[in-house]
């Protein structure tokens, strides 16, 4: 979803709106909700609105490591070409970051790069909200959606000469945030079409990643299918992210949850039980040694870790081992509510918790169905809840505003307000 103005505020009026809002006074007109909410988050962190907290760039070795490990590296020509039609190369800057808001690549003319350098807008610098205030990159990371920040909508005054349009880039295999595509340029000459274009280019890039993924699964299938036919028994071949390429002796499954930091050997998998993993080119051969039997070796502990503002995990452990999974924002919200309500919630109650609308039961059931495929033996239903035998640990951030910071779920908003009260 693209963030759109409710009615653009005149550029001349924006500084007065910002100054009043930051002083706690009533602005002449309200800022856009996405901007006002960002200002509030940044104010609570005590950031200097005149200078910010200029980030120190990472060492060159770390930058190169992140570049080489990023799936976005191969998409740079496509991103550059997609934005060429509207981004003025003489006056604008193209930037690609990782999921931490660290600038991995930037392109522009020397005068533009020199202007960016004066703001520490350089490769290796982190442009998260808590460091540099409201900006296209940092705010898009928090909101998990495309955002444009115009001139004085930036929290830090020294950024007011710029306008930026940014869109998150996600891994289509698992929804994981990979980084942000950002175009920045002079506020006075910024093209209104830039945000829709940046958003469209990001979607095309994600589609390219999806196509490349399925090509790699097809390649794995050509290697694994004959092997499974010879082995017999119950087995399947999956890529490194658990997507199924071939299966034998089992009902077809689209994907299985692999442990974080998976290694060859015996492992307990939620949907299959005890298995033996053997390496394949770009994947794993999974041989089922015992059927899934939660009654024999049920998971004993679940740790829901929401301490980081942009990365959340659920870790399941028991007698058969331990595995972890990164969560999408919606699944993090759902598990948070269920961790707070151990007796369970109906679909209608969860719809009210997440959307403020108890009629959205179908959406809730669909999301929980997806989660139950991964969290077999962990989530129960009627009502939806964590299984009664589990020890559920909920790890929360120290600051109330860092709890799922982009969430607008009523249950999360209420928890933030309660935690912030003295």
N, C-alpha and C positions, 0 to 999 in steps of 0.2 A: 504494500500500500504506500502510495506517495503522499508525503505530508504537504498539504496545500494551504495557503493562506485563507483565513476566513474573509478576507478583504484586506489587501495589502496596506500596511501602514506607510505613509509617505516617508521617504528617506530622511527628510528634514526633521520629522517628528520622532524618529526612532531613538536618537540620543536622549531626548527628554523622557521617553517611555522607560528606557533602561535605567537612567539615573533615578527616577522616582521609584521604580520597582526595587532597585538595590538599596535605596534609603528607607524602604518600608513605607513609603508614601503612596498615595493613590495616583497612578499614571494617568495622563490625559486620555489615553485609550489603552485597553488591556493588551498585553503582548499575546502572540499566538500561544495556544496551550503548550505546544512542544517546547517553545522557547521559555515560557514562564516556568514550567516545571524544571527545565534544565537550570535556569538561574537559581531556583530555590535549592536544588541539589548542590550546586557549586558554592552558594553562600554558606550553607551548613558546613562546608569543608574549610571555611576561612580563607579562601583564595583571594589574593590581592587583585581587585578589579582593574588596577592601572597597569600592573606588570605581569600578573600571573606567577607561575612557578616554572621558569624556563627549563625544559628537560635537557639532561645531559645525554648526548648521543651514545649509543652502544659502541663497543670496540669493533673494529673492522672485521675481526674473525667471527664475532657473533652475528654480525649483519650477514656475512656470506653464508654462514651456517643456516640462518633462517631463510635466506633466499633459495638455497639449494633444496631445502626440505619443504618448501611451499608449493602446493599444486598450482598456484597462480603464475609461477614463473613461465610456464609454457604458453600462457594466455596473453602475455604482454603485447605481442603484435596485434592480436585481435582487439584488445581493449583500446590500443592506440588508434587503430583504424576506425573503430566504431565511433570514437569521439571527434574524429578529424573534421566532420562536417559542420560542427557548431562551435567547437572550442578554438579560439583564436590562438594559434601557436606562438604568436609574437607577444601576447599579453597574458596568457593563462598558463597554469601549471597543472599537469596531470600527475596524480599521486596514487600509489597502491600501497596499502598497509597490510600488516598481518592482523590476527585476531586481538592482539594486545594494543593495537593502535600505533605500532612502530612503523615508521616509514621505511619501506624496503626499496621502493623505486620511485623516482620522480623525474619528470621531463619538462623542459621549458627552455626558453632562450636565456642567455647569460644575464641580461638585465632583470628578468623575472626571477631567476634563481638567486641573484644578489639580494633582491627585495625579500625573498623568502628566508634567506640566511639571516637577515637582521631580526627575524622573529623566531629564529632557531627552528624554522620549518624545513629541516634538512634530513637526509637519509640517516636512519638510526635513532632519530628522536621519537619520543612517544607523545602522541597528541590525544591522550585521554582527557576526559572532562576534569578529573581531579587534579590534573597538572596544568592545563591551559584553559580551562573554563569551557563554556559553550562554544562549540565549533562543529563543522560538518562531520568530521571523522569521529570525534569523541561522542557526540550526541547520537550519531547513527549507531555506534557500538552499543550504547545504552538502550536506545529505542528498538534496535533490531529492525529498522526500516529506513527507507530513504529520507533524507533530511536536507533542506537548504537553510543556510544561516546567512542572513544578509547584514552587511556592514555592522551597525551598532547593535544587532542582535547578538553579536559576539560578547561574551562576558568581559573579556579583557580589552581595555580601551585601545591598546596598540594594534589590535587586529581589525579595527573598524574600517580601514581602507580596503578590506577584502570582502568578497562574498564567495561562499563555497557551496557546492552541491555534492552530496555523498550518498552512496548506496552500499549496503552490506553485500558481501559475496559469500554464499553458503556452499558447502559440499553437498551435492544432491544425493549422495549415497546415504548420509545419516543426518543431514540438516545442520551439521557442525559449522559454526562460523569460521570462515577462512581469513577474512579481512574486509577491507573497505576500498571501493573505487571512489576517488574524489577529484573534482575539478575546481580549481580556485583561480580567481582573477580579480581585477579592479572592480570595486563595488559599482562604480558609476557606469561601467560598460558591460555588465554581466547580462548574458542572454537569458530571458525567462524560460526558454526551451531547454536549458541545460539540465535541470533536474530530471524531467521526463526522459531525456536522452541518456543521462548517466544510469538511470534506473533500467532502461531498456537494454543498454549495453551490458549491464551486470547480469540481467536475466539471460541474455544470449550466451554470455560466458559460462553461466551455470549449466545451460543446456549443452554446451560443448563438453564440459566436464562429465555430464551424464552420459553423453554418447561415447566418450573415451572409456568410461567405466564399463559400459556394456560390451564394448569391443574387447576389453581385457578379460571379461568373464567368458566371452565366446572363445577366446584363445585358450583359456584354462580348460574349457569344456572339451576341446579337441584332444588335449593331453589326458584328461581325467576319465572321460567316458570309457575308453577301451580298458583302462586300468580297473575301473569298478566292475566292468563285465567279467574280468578274469578273477577278481577277488571273491565275488559273491558276498553273501551275508549283508549286514546292515552297515552302510557307509555312505558318505557323501563327500564331495569336493567343494570347498568354498574358497573365495578369495580372502585376502588379508583382512577384510572388513566383515567377513561372515556371509557374504552374498553367495547363494548356491549356484554352482556351475553344473553339477551332475549329481545324481542320487541313485542308490541301489538298495532295495529291500526296505525302504521307508516311504511314508507318504511325502509327496513333494512339499518342501518348505522354502519360502522365498529367501529367508535369511535366518541365521542363528546368532545368538549373542556370544561372542568370544570374550575370554578374559582380557583385561587390559594388560599389555605386555605379554601376550600369549607366547608360549614356548612349546616345543615338541615334548611329548610324554603324556602321562595320564592326567586327565582333568575332568572335573564335573561341569557339565553344561546344563543350564536350566531346562531346556526343552528336550534333552536327550538322555541325561543321566551320565554315568561314567563312560568316558571315551578315551581313545588313544589318538593323539594328533601326530601326524607325520608331515614334514614339509613337502610342498609341491612348488613348481615355478609360479611365483606370485600368489601363493595360496597354501591351503592345508588339506590333507586327506584326513577326514574324521571317521574313525572306526568305532562304532558303538559296541561297548563290551557288556553293558548292562542296561536294561530299560530304565527310563526315568521313574523313580520310586520315591516320591517325597516322604512317604511314611517311614522309609528305611533310613534315609539320610537327609532330613529336611534342613534347609538353611536355618541358622539359629539367630543371626544378627543382621540387621539392615542399618547402614549408616547413610543418612541423607545429608550431604555436605553442601550447604548454601552460603558458605562464608565468603566466597569470591563474588564480585559484582557481575561477572560475565561468564563464568564457568561453574557448572553445578554437576555433581555426580551422585549416583547411588551405588553403594558397595554392599554386596551380599556375601556373607561368609557362614560357614558351617563345618561339619565334620569332613565333608568332601573337598573343601578348599574355599577359595575366595575369588570373586570376580567383580569388576566395576564397569559402570556404563555412564557416559556423559549424557546429560539430559537437555532436551529442548526447553525453552522458556515455559511453554504450556505444560509439559510433563513435570517440570520442577514445581510449578504452581499446584498441580493436582496432588503430587506426593506430599508437598508441604501441608496442604489442607488435611490429607489423610493422616499425616503424622500428628497433627494437632487434635484430631478427632479419632482416637483409637477405637471407639465403639462403632465407627463407620458413618458414612453419609450416603443418602439416596442420590440417584441421578439428578433429581430436582434440586436437592440441597446443594450439590456440587455446582450445578448450573448457576444457582444464585451466588455461590461463593466466588465463582470465576467470572461471571458475566453480569451479575446483578439481574438476571432474568431466569427464573426457574423453569421457563418453558423450553429452554435449549437443552433438553435431555438427550436428544439424538447426538448432538455434537459431543457431549460428555461421554456417552456410551462408546462412540467411535474411538475417542482418544484412549479410553480405558481398555478397550479391546486391543489396541496396538500395544499398550504397555504390558498387558497380561501375557502377550505372546513372548515377551522377553522376561518378564518377572514371574514365570511359572512357579507356583508354590509360595509366592510372596504376597500377592494381592488376592483377596477374596471378594465376593460380591453378595448382594442381598443381605445387608447393604455393602457397598464398596468399602473396603478396609484393608489394612495390613493384617495378615494371618495372625490369629490369636497367640500362637506359640513363639512369635518373633520378639526379640529384643530390638526395639527401634530407637536409634539414636539420631537426634536432630541437631546438626551443627549450624549455628547462625552467626552472621557477622556481628562485630562489636557495635557498629553504628546502625541504628534503626533504618536510616535511609539507604543503606547498602543491601537490604533484604530485597532481592529480585528488583533492582532499582527501576526497570522499565515497566514493571507490571502495573496494570490498572485494575487487577482483580480486587473486588471489594474485600475479600478475606485478607489479602496481603496489605491493602491500604489501612485496614483496621488494625492489623498487627503492627505496622509501622507507627501509627499514631499512639497506640498503647505503649510501645516500647520507648517512644520519645518523651513520654510524660515523666516528670520527676517523681 
